[in-house]
């Protein structure tokens, strides 16, 4: 008995099994939504900081100018990384939604393309992994860039 034979929507038990199988991707979609919420929050904070620096940007001869340029370059890099992570996680969610919808449509229409759906699910997971890796990269960039000046630490 293969995957296509397992799900017969012509019976109530077949529909129940189909719904049970679709719950895994749906729970994953919920997790991706939480991740996207966190990523958009990070992006918002970085954009706000960049706007603040732009509003208070100093002329080239000001002593703070090189530090501002450095920070803007860093913020620009972080914006790009978070934006890419959001894109990858959103693409993962779209593919997962497609997999769930296709599972139902395939059964209702009598199509059998379980391997294609399995490959799409694997692709969604790979995109999610890539998005999470970019999240880690962005965290590392942010943490590495934070340098508290020694005079503020009041070391003796």
Buried (B, 14 or more C-beta within 10 A) or exposed (E): EEEBEEBBBEEEEBBEBBEEBBEEBEEBBEEBEEBBEEBEEBBEBBBEBBEEBEEEEBEEEEEEEEEBBEBBEBBEBBBEBBBBBBBBBBBBBBBBBBBBEBBBEBBEEEEBEBEEBEEBBEBBBEBBEBBBEBBEBBEEBBEEBEEEEEEEEEEE
